[in-house]
Amino acid sequence: EGPRTNWATVTVQLVTKTERKRSTRDIIASLRDSVSVARFAQFESINFRERRFGPVSGNEIDLKIISNNVSQTQAAVGEITAFLNSTSGIKDIDTDDKAGKEEIRIRFDYEKLAQYNMSVASVASTVRTAYAGTEATSVQYADAKLDFYVQVQNSRKMGTEFLLNLLIPNNAGTLIRLSQVAHIEEGTPRGSIRHFNGETTTTVSANTDGAMTALQAGELLREKVDSIK
């Protein structure tokens, strides 16, 4: 769904109440039993939500963790989601802390850049040309314009070794390997980052299955949050 390549949404439209024998809640309960992580181990989580007519009401449980300390936030989210998963009567536990696409970061040694008479802009331009291509020239015909791009063949399939050995001209025209002026870090950032009053927020959401009320669930969660503090 969107930029996230590791999850998807399936929408099921039900016929009207007069045309079916089961309620929406009963149908969801049946699906939850037959479509679960226990039966489909390749999935990390499978959640169900009922859509109602009218304004979107959101989840019954919606907890925002506000902090710029990543490690503390991750620890709190892990502890809270583990608590909710172990609490009978609570279902569809989820967070908005979704992983984005894998990325490669180039970390420059600015002293080496100066030593080799290079700039970040020139390195970025060469890397962009290698992977995305750069328009080299174009030919104008009577009814169309034909553009010619320069790009490394199969650049999308090249790994970090290719990138580190990429030759980049410095200001004097001498070719310098990227590995001589930078190193590479690989990682998976958050798919999206939300803020509240300038600080990063992570939301933990869940619903109840009827065994307890949202108010009761909220009280249990409040006690858990107080114990973490």
Phi, psi and chi 1 to 4 in degrees:
 res  aa     phi    psi   chi1   chi2   chi3   chi4
   1 GLU       -  121.1  178.8  176.0  -68.4      -
   2 GLY    60.3 -136.3      -      -      -      -
   3 PRO   -76.1   -8.4   29.2  -35.6      -      -
   4 ARG   -91.7  117.0  -55.4 -177.9 -180.0   96.7
   5 THR   -92.7   -2.0   57.7      -      -      -
   6 ASN  -111.1   11.9   60.6  -21.9      -      -
   7 TRP  -152.2  160.6   66.3  -59.9      -      -
   8 ALA  -149.0  164.6      -      -      -      -
   9 THR  -122.0  133.2  -59.8      -      -      -
  10 VAL  -115.9  124.2  176.8      -      -      -
  11 THR  -106.2  129.4  -57.8      -      -      -
  12 VAL  -114.2  120.8  179.0      -      -      -
  13 GLN   -93.4  123.2  -60.3  -74.3   -9.0      -
  14 LEU   -92.5  149.7  -59.4  179.5      -      -
  15 VAL   -72.3  169.8  -62.7      -      -      -
  16 THR   -64.5  160.0   60.1      -      -      -
  17 LYS   -56.9  -35.3  -69.5 -177.9  178.2  179.9
  18 THR   -70.7  -15.6   56.3      -      -      -
  19 GLU  -100.8    0.8  -63.0 -179.6   75.4      -
  20 ARG  -134.7  159.9   49.4 -173.5  162.4   91.2
  21 LYS   -96.5  -16.1  -62.3 -179.9  179.0  179.4
  22 ARG  -112.8  151.3  -65.0 -173.4  -64.1  171.8
  23 SER   -79.0  165.3   66.6      -      -      -
  24 THR   -59.6  -42.0  -56.9      -      -      -
  25 ARG   -61.7  -40.7 -175.9  178.9  -69.9  -88.5
  26 ASP   -65.4  -40.2  -69.7  -21.1      -      -
  27 ILE   -65.2  -43.2  -67.0  172.0      -      -
  28 ILE   -64.2  -41.2  -68.8  176.8      -      -
  29 ALA   -61.6  -40.0      -      -      -      -
  30 SER   -65.7  -42.8  176.0      -      -      -
  31 LEU   -64.9  -38.4  -74.0  171.5      -      -
  32 ARG   -63.0  -32.8 -173.6  173.7  -76.6  110.2
  33 ASP   -75.0  -38.1  -69.7  -23.6      -      -
  34 SER   -89.7  -24.8   57.8      -      -      -
  35 VAL  -118.8   91.3 -176.0      -      -      -
  36 SER  -138.5  166.1   63.7      -      -      -
  37 VAL   -64.6  -29.5  175.5      -      -      -
  38 ALA   -62.6  -32.0      -      -      -      -
  39 ARG   -94.4  -25.3  -60.1 -168.9   62.6  178.3
  40 PHE  -124.5   81.7  -61.3   92.7      -      -
  41 ALA   -66.0  -16.2      -      -      -      -
  42 GLN   -72.8  -11.1   66.8  -91.0   34.4      -
  43 PHE   -99.3  142.2  -67.3  101.1      -      -
  44 GLU   -78.9  -37.0  -67.9 -177.2    5.5      -
  45 SER  -155.8  149.3   65.4      -      -      -
  46 ILE  -134.0  116.1  -60.0  175.2      -      -
  47 ASN  -117.8  152.5  -62.3  -36.1      -      -
  48 PHE  -125.2  140.3  -63.9   86.3      -      -
  49 ARG  -138.0  141.0  -71.6  179.7 -177.9  170.1
  50 GLU   -96.0  126.8  177.3 -175.7   -6.9      -
  51 ARG   -93.0  130.8  -75.1 -171.8  175.9  179.9
  52 ARG  -116.2  158.2  -61.8 -177.8  176.2   90.2
  53 PHE   -71.2  152.5  -69.9  106.6      -      -
  54 GLY    99.1 -170.3      -      -      -      -
  55 PRO   -60.8  146.3  -20.8   31.9      -      -
  56 VAL   -69.8  124.5  177.3      -      -      -
  57 SER   -94.6  -15.4   58.4      -      -      -
  58 GLY    79.1 -166.5      -      -      -      -
  59 ASN   -86.5  158.5  -63.0  -72.9      -      -
  60 GLU   -69.3  -33.7  -66.1  173.6  -73.9      -
  61 ILE  -116.3  125.9  -60.4  170.3      -      -
  62 ASP  -145.1   99.8 -166.8   81.3      -      -
  63 LEU  -112.0  125.7  173.2   68.0      -      -
  64 LYS  -104.0  126.7  -75.4 -178.1  171.4   55.1
  65 ILE  -103.9  117.9  -60.4  170.7      -      -
  66 ILE  -111.4  114.5  -55.7  170.9      -      -
  67 SER  -171.7  146.8  173.2      -      -      -
  68 ASN   -94.9    0.2  -74.4  -31.9      -      -
  69 ASN   -88.5  104.1 -171.1  -48.6      -      -
  70 VAL   -62.6  -45.7  176.4      -      -      -
  71 SER   -65.1  -41.1   58.5      -      -      -
  72 GLN   -66.7  -39.1  -72.3 -176.5   -2.4      -
  73 THR   -63.5  -46.8  -61.7      -      -      -
  74 GLN   -61.6  -39.5  -69.8  176.4  -20.7      -
  75 ALA   -64.9  -42.9      -      -      -      -
  76 ALA   -66.4  -43.4      -      -      -      -
  77 VAL   -61.2  -43.5  169.8      -      -      -
  78 GLY   -61.8  -42.7      -      -      -      -
  79 GLU   -68.3  -41.0 -168.4  168.9  -17.4      -
  80 ILE   -69.7  -44.9  -70.8  168.7      -      -
  81 THR   -65.2  -36.2   53.5      -      -      -
  82 ALA   -63.9  -40.4      -      -      -      -
  83 PHE   -63.2  -46.0  168.1   74.9      -      -
  84 LEU   -64.3  -40.0  -67.8  174.1      -      -
  85 ASN   -64.9  -27.8  -83.2  -56.2      -      -
  86 SER   -92.1   -1.9   64.3      -      -      -
  87 THR   -96.5  120.3  -57.2      -      -      -
  88 SER   -66.0  135.8  177.2      -      -      -
  89 GLY   101.2   -5.3      -      -      -      -
  90 ILE  -114.4  136.1  -64.2  178.8      -      -
  91 LYS  -137.6  172.7   62.5 -177.0 -177.7 -178.8
  92 ASP    53.5   45.6  -59.9  -24.2      -      -
  93 ILE   -73.4  132.2  -62.6   97.1      -      -
  94 ASP  -153.5  162.9 -162.2    8.8      -      -
  95 THR  -134.9  161.6   79.1      -      -      -
  96 ASP   -92.6   11.2   62.3   -0.6      -      -
  97 ASP   -86.1   71.9 -174.1   11.1      -      -
  98 LYS   -94.3  141.2  -52.5  -65.5 -176.3 -175.0
  99 ALA   -73.0  141.3      -      -      -      -
 100 GLY   -89.1 -159.3      -      -      -      -
 101 LYS   -81.0  149.6  -67.1 -176.8  177.5  179.8
 102 GLU   -62.1  142.3  -66.6 -178.0    2.7      -
 103 GLU  -138.5  157.5   65.1  179.8   19.5      -
 104 ILE  -112.9  126.8  -64.9  175.0      -      -
 105 ARG  -109.2  133.2  -55.7 -179.3 -173.3   93.7
 106 ILE   -97.8  118.5  -60.4  175.9      -      -
 107 ARG  -104.8  117.5  -58.0  -61.9 -171.9 -171.9
 108 PHE   -87.8  147.1  -67.1  101.4      -      -
 109 ASP   -99.4  100.9 -176.7  -31.1      -      -
 110 TYR   -68.1  -27.8  -67.4   97.9      -      -
 111 GLU   -66.4  -40.6  -69.3 -175.5    1.2      -
 112 LYS   -67.9  -38.1  -70.7  -69.6 -178.3   66.4
 113 LEU   -57.8  -44.6  -77.6  173.2      -      -
 114 ALA   -67.1  -39.5      -      -      -      -
 115 GLN   -61.5  -39.8  177.7 -175.8  -25.9      -
 116 TYR   -93.0    9.3  -74.0  106.3      -      -
 117 ASN    58.1   51.8 -165.2   18.1      -      -
 118 MET  -126.4  164.1  -58.6  174.2   71.3      -
 119 SER  -128.5  157.4   67.3      -      -      -
 120 VAL   -60.8  -37.8  171.6      -      -      -
 121 ALA   -62.4  -40.8      -      -      -      -
 122 SER   -69.3  -37.9   64.9      -      -      -
 123 VAL   -65.0  -46.3  175.4      -      -      -
 124 ALA   -61.1  -39.2      -      -      -      -
 125 SER   -64.0  -42.3  176.7      -      -      -
 126 THR   -68.3  -42.4  -57.9      -      -      -
 127 VAL   -64.1  -41.7  171.3      -      -      -
 128 ARG   -62.2  -40.4 -171.8  179.9  -59.3  110.5
 129 THR   -64.1  -42.1  -63.4      -      -      -
 130 ALA   -62.6  -41.6      -      -      -      -
 131 TYR   -94.8  -42.4  -79.9   84.4      -      -
 132 ALA  -103.3  -19.5      -      -      -      -
 133 GLY    89.1  151.3      -      -      -      -
 134 THR  -133.1  138.1  -63.6      -      -      -
 135 GLU   -66.3  119.8 -176.1  178.4  -14.8      -
 136 ALA   -90.8  -42.4      -      -      -      -
 137 THR  -162.2  177.7 -173.5      -      -      -
 138 SER  -150.9  155.9   61.7      -      -      -
 139 VAL  -124.4  127.4  175.8      -      -      -
 140 GLN   -97.4  119.1 -178.2   66.5   55.0      -
 141 TYR  -100.7  176.3  -66.9   99.6      -      -
 142 ALA   -60.2  -38.9      -      -      -      -
 143 ASP  -117.0    1.2   58.1  -13.6      -      -
 144 ALA  -160.8  160.6      -      -      -      -
 145 LYS  -114.6  130.1  178.8 -176.4  176.4 -175.9
 146 LEU  -108.8  117.9 -176.0   61.3      -      -
 147 ASP   -97.5  143.8  -62.1  -38.7      -      -
 148 PHE  -116.8  126.9  -67.4   87.2      -      -
 149 TYR  -113.0  146.9  -79.7   79.3      -      -
 150 VAL  -103.6  127.2  175.6      -      -      -
 151 GLN  -157.2  146.2 -179.1  179.7    4.2      -
 152 VAL   -69.4  134.3  174.3      -      -      -
 153 GLN   -63.9  132.4 -174.7  176.9   13.8      -
 154 ASN    55.1   37.0  -63.4  -34.6      -      -
 155 SER   -62.2  -29.2   61.7      -      -      -
 156 ARG   -64.6  -23.1  -63.5  -68.9 -178.2 -176.5
 157 LYS   -91.8   -6.8  -61.2  179.0 -178.3  178.1
 158 MET   -75.4  143.2  -58.0  -63.1 -176.1      -
 159 GLY   -97.0 -165.5      -      -      -      -
 160 THR   -66.8  -30.5   55.9      -      -      -
 161 GLU   -62.2  -42.6 -175.8  177.1   -7.8      -
 162 PHE   -60.6  -44.2  158.3   77.2      -      -
 163 LEU   -65.5  -42.4 -172.9   55.7      -      -
 164 LEU   -65.1  -28.9  -73.3  170.1      -      -
 165 ASN   -93.1    5.3  -73.7  -57.5      -      -
 166 LEU   -64.2  129.7 -171.9   65.2      -      -
 167 LEU   -88.3  129.1  -66.0  171.9      -      -
 168 ILE  -126.4  127.4  -57.9  166.7      -      -
 169 PRO   -74.5  135.7   27.0  -33.7      -      -
 170 ASN   -87.2 -172.2   66.1    2.3      -      -
 171 ASN   -67.2  -16.9  -67.0  -26.6      -      -
 172 ALA   -96.7   -1.5      -      -      -      -
 173 GLY    91.8    0.2      -      -      -      -
 174 THR   -78.1  137.4  -55.6      -      -      -
 175 LEU   -85.0  126.2  -64.4  177.4      -      -
 176 ILE  -121.9  135.0  -52.2  -63.6      -      -
 177 ARG   -73.0  145.1  -65.5 -172.6 -172.6  -81.5
 178 LEU   -59.1  -36.0  179.7   62.2      -      -
 179 SER   -61.8  -17.8   59.4      -      -      -
 180 GLN   -80.5  -16.9  -66.5  176.9 -102.5      -
 181 VAL  -127.5   -0.1  -64.3      -      -      -
 182 ALA  -159.4  164.7      -      -      -      -
 183 HIS  -127.5  167.0   69.0  -84.7      -      -
 184 ILE  -116.1  138.1  -70.7  175.3      -      -
 185 GLU  -120.9  134.7  -65.1  177.8   -1.4      -
 186 GLU  -108.9  142.5  -62.9 -178.8   74.9      -
 187 GLY  -167.0  173.1      -      -      -      -
 188 THR  -125.2  104.6  -54.7      -      -      -
 189 PRO   -77.6  172.5   32.6  -35.7      -      -
 190 ARG   -65.9  143.7  -72.1 -176.3   60.9  172.0
 191 GLY   -64.3  -35.5      -      -      -      -
 192 SER  -153.4  147.2   60.6      -      -      -
 193 ILE  -121.5  125.1  -60.3  176.3      -      -
 194 ARG  -109.1  153.2  -65.2  172.4  174.1   81.2
 195 HIS  -129.6  154.3  -65.6   86.2      -      -
 196 PHE  -139.4  118.0  180.0   80.4      -      -
 197 ASN    52.3   39.0  -72.7  -18.0      -      -
 198 GLY    85.8   -4.1      -      -      -      -
 199 GLU  -110.5  151.2  -67.4 -169.3  -82.9      -
 200 THR   -71.0  137.5  -56.6      -      -      -
 201 THR  -120.2  145.2   67.3      -      -      -
 202 THR  -127.1  129.1  -59.7      -      -      -
 203 THR  -105.1  130.5  -58.9      -      -      -
 204 VAL  -107.5  125.9  178.5      -      -      -
 205 SER  -126.2  157.7   58.9      -      -      -
 206 ALA  -166.6  171.0      -      -      -      -
 207 ASN  -132.5  168.9  -68.8  -56.0      -      -
 208 THR  -104.8  157.5   61.7      -      -      -
 209 ASP  -104.4   12.7   62.8    2.6      -      -
 210 GLY   101.5  -17.1      -      -      -      -
 211 ALA   -73.6  -22.9      -      -      -      -
 212 MET  -143.7  161.5   69.7  167.7   67.2      -
 213 THR   -86.1  164.5   65.3      -      -      -
 214 ALA   -62.6  -33.4      -      -      -      -
 215 LEU   -64.6  -44.0 -177.3   60.7      -      -
 216 GLN   -63.5  -42.1  -69.3  172.0  -35.9      -
 217 ALA   -63.4  -39.6      -      -      -      -
 218 GLY   -63.0  -38.8      -      -      -      -
 219 GLU   -64.6  -43.8  -70.8  -64.3  -29.7      -
 220 LEU   -61.8  -42.3  -70.5  173.7      -      -
 221 LEU   -67.1  -37.6 -174.6   56.8      -      -
 222 ARG   -62.4  -41.5 -174.8  176.5  -67.2  107.0
 223 GLU   -62.6  -40.0  -67.9  175.0    5.9      -
 224 LYS   -66.0  -44.4  179.6   60.9 -180.0  177.3
 225 VAL   -62.0  -41.3  170.6      -      -      -
 226 ASP   -63.4  -33.1  -71.9  -19.0      -      -
 227 SER   -72.3  -28.8   71.0      -      -      -
 228 ILE   -72.2  -40.1  -65.6  175.1      -      -
 229 LYS   -57.5      -  -66.1  178.9 -178.9  178.7
